[in-house]
Amino acid sequence: MEAPDEPALGWTLVLRRRPVHLVEGRPEGGYTDSYELICCDCGDNPELDYRDVSADLQRIRGPYTVSAGIAAYGRHVTLQHRQLPILAANLTWRRTEYFDGKTG
């Protein structure tokens, strides 16, 4: 199975519950109590298991508790992609504008 060239539904960064194991891009064995960041802009592929990505991507992925993951999400968007995130009502981050004032 090949990963799509573009992330589905327009997202490039997501905080998701960590699956026990991924097989052919699908969760197998349920989910753990921890969360991970997947950043397609940094070269990560959500269909790959944690053990199958580089050490740099593993550092981005975590694991995190939900509160630490939300904080890591905001830091990653701000520091790595120079965007100003805002927390939406459903606990997901939305892009508002870039540091240079352009909207995204």
C-alpha positions, 0 to 999 in steps of 0.5 A: 500500500502506498501512502498518498502524496497529500494528507487526507482531509487537508491536515498535515499535523495531527495529535492522535491516540497511539495504536498498539501496532500498525499493519499496512497502515491500519491499527492492530491490537487496539490503542495505548493510553498515550498520544503521538504527533504526526507531522506530514510537513516534516516527512512523517507518514501516518501509515507507518508504525512508530518503530518504522520512522526515523529517530528524528520523527520518533522525537516529534511523535512522542509519546505524550499524555493528552495535555502534554500532546496539546502543548507539544502540538502548539510548540511544534506549529510555532517553532517548526512551521512559524505559525501562530496556532489557536485552540479551537473549541473541539481541542484541535488547533487551527492555523490563524496566520503566519508570523509574517502576517500572511494567512494560511 
